[in-house]
Amino acid sequence: MQSSAQNQLAFPFPPLPPLPPFPGFPVLGPTLLAVAPAQGGAGEIIFLVGFNLNSPTSVTVGGVPATGVTSIIPGFLLTAVVPAGVTPGLAPVVVVTPSGSSNPFPFVYTTITPLPPVAAAILPASGPAAGGTPFTILGTNLTGASVTIGGNPATGVVVNGSGTVLTGISPAGTAGNQPVVVTGPGGTTSVPGGFTYTAPVAPVAASITPATGSTAGGTTFVISGSNLTGASVTVGGNAATVLFVHPSGTTLIGITPAGVAGNAAVVVTTPGGSATVPGGYTYV
């Protein structure tokens, strides 16, 4: 913005010397005639109009040094960037040159209070207590926000450019409904309805196919049932190799370990508990 202002206003005027002294009159120091705009906050560019503004060594706003001081029309027009840390309210602008300090010109320093976040909904509104559920919060003023669910911080929080959509991943939590709290620069709000953690459901193992195989192991098997997601399997107490579990949690494919001839128990274990396959598996 500053360079743009310079490009628009940087006329090819040669530097002008300070006004010459007149007999019987002292040398005039820098004088400010106008500051535009008349109010603003940190980071805004202001235009300073006056005379004898040659070679400015500093510009202060409310006593705080401004940055980016630039001569647009030497001696008559300067620009500067309003600094941070100025006390809100009347903050006079002063230009200092080798000839001295200018008159303080009135300027009002303002601050912008961030708007509080508004969280209208979370989708989905439930997920496993183990966490890891991707979620989306819809609302406004979500820029810069963080999220907790049941007091635990969500991870991977990203907010779109307009501050209306926030995405993240749920942390692990306790089964049941938990508050979802969104905290931004302007305050804190809660998502209506919260987020419900579901308790792990125990697996159901209905059958194994084939139900027999070599004691050397290496037999590919299929276990049918439900709630098999995240399962491990042992055959006769030895860990089988799980190759695949269908996203629906109804089918598990694995490879048998080596075992002792005879019938062996097949146990399926998930975060929700354990289940034994009826009839087991027979090594031959």
Sequence and secondary structure as in RCSB ss.txt:
>XXXX:A:sequence
MQSSAQNQLAFPFPPLPPLPPFPGFPVLGPTLLAVAPAQGGAGEIIFLVGFNLNSPTSVTVGGVPATGVTSIIPG
FLLTAVVPAGVTPGLAPVVVVTPSGSSNPFPFVYTTITPLPPVAAAILPASGPAAGGTPFTILGTNLTGASVTIG
GNPATGVVVNGSGTVLTGISPAGTAGNQPVVVTGPGGTTSVPGGFTYTAPVAPVAASITPATGSTAGGTTFVISG
SNLTGASVTVGGNAATVLFVHPSGTTLIGITPAGVAGNAAVVVTTPGGSATVPGGYTYV
>XXXX:A:secstr
 HHHHHHHH             TTS     EEEEEESSEE TT EEEEEEES  S  EEEETTEE EEEEEEETT
TEEEEE  SS  SEE  EEEEETTEE   B  EE        EEEEEESSEEETT   EEEEEEES TT EEEET
TEE EEEEE TTS EEEEE     SEEE EEEEETTEEEE TT EEEE     EEEEEESSEE TT   EEEEEE
ES TT EEEETTEE EEEEE TTSSEEEEE     SEEE EEEEETTEEEE TT EEE 
